[in-house]
Amino acid sequence: MSQNHNIVLFTKFAAVGVAGYFVDASVLHLAMLGGMGFYGGRVVSFLVAATFTWMVNRLLTFRHAARSDKKSAQWLKFVVANSLGGLVNLGVYSALVAATSWFATYPSLAVGVGSLSGLGFNFAASKRLVFRVP
């Protein structure tokens, strides 16, 4: 697979992730309006956003990928892979804020670095493990 093709896949994956953020935030807002609270609403919003991003990545980003898995199994792999990416995101953010006063002063920048770290992990895991693109 060419380097240009990987850049195109990554760009599509990142764009889907941005759209997924808006789905996530919207569902969280609605869930909280419905009385679910910060954490219950977050579980629901994550699952809805993960389902949205899996479906769009399946249809757009990785549409030429092998389809040997059942959809439910592929969805579960995607959710698990992206949950691990979320842990990478949180770990990088936490380490930066704890280790440097600069990131502690500007934590939104640490969020950005964590998000990029999680994005890279999620792309690699989704590409190789979920959609099985070499």
N, C-alpha and C positions, 0 to 999 in steps of 0.2 A: 504494500500500500504506500502511495507516495506521501511525501511530507505535506504537499498542498492538500491532499485529501484529508489528512489528519487535522490540518488547520480548519478546513471547512467543517468537519465533524465537531471539533471543539467549539467553534463559533456558534454552530447551531445548538449544541448542548448548552452553552452559556446563555444564549438567547431564550431557550426554553426555561432555563433556571430563573431568569429574570421574570418571565411570565408566571412561573410557579410561585415566585415571591409574592406577586400581586394576588394570586389565588389564595395563598397561605394567609396573607394579612387580611384579606376580605372575609374569609371563612372564620378566622379568629375573631374578628370584629363582630360578625353575626352570632357566633357561638357565645360570645360574652354578653351580647345584648339579650340572648336567650337564657342567661343565667348560669352558663357553664363555668365561668371564672377563668383565671389566667392559665391554669394548668390543664383542666379538662378540655377547655377550648383549644389549647395548643395541641393536644393529642389529636383531636378531630381535624384541626387545620393542617397538621403535618400529614395525616393520612390522605386527606383530600388533595393536598398539593402534590404529594408523592404519586398518587394515582394519576393526577393530571399530567405531571412531568413524564411519568413512565409512558403513558398513552401517546403523548405528543412526540417523545423521543422514539418510540416504536414506529410511529407513522411517518415521522419526518427525518430525524437525525440518523436513525439506524434502519431505515426502511428496507435496505437490501441485506440485512443481517439474517442469519439462519433462524428459522422459526421452529426448531425441534421441540422446544419446551412448550408445555401448556401455558396459556396466558396467565393462569393463576400462579403457577410456579415461577414464571418469569417476573410477575409483579412482586411476589414475595422476595425474590432475589434482589430486585431493584430497591425495595423498601429497606432491606437489611443493609445493602451496600451503601445506600444514602444515609442511613442511620450511623454507620461507621464513619462516613465522611463528616457528619454532624459532630461526632466526637472529636475528629481531627480538628475541625473548626474551633470547637470549644477549647480544646487543649492548647492550640496555638495562641488563641486569644488570651487564655488564662496565663500562659507562660510569659507572654509579652507584657501584660499588665503587671504581673508579679515581679518581673525581672528588671524592668526599666521605668524610671520615673517619667520619661518622655511619653511612653505608651499609656502610663497611668494618668497622665495629664490629658492625653488625647485618645481616650479609649475607642472612639469611633474609627480611628486608624487601625487599631488592633483588630476591631471587628472586620475591617476590610482585608487585612492580611489573613485572618482566620478564614474568612469566606473564600478567598482565593485558594488557600490551602485545601479547604474542603472541596472546592470546585474541582481542583486537579485530581484529588483522590476519587471523587465521585465519577468524574469522566473516565478515568482509567479503569475503575471497577466496573462501571456500566458497560464500557466498550469491551473489555476482556471477559468478564465473568457473567454479565447478564445477557448482552447481545452477541457475545462471542465473535467480535470482529478482531482479526489479527492485527 
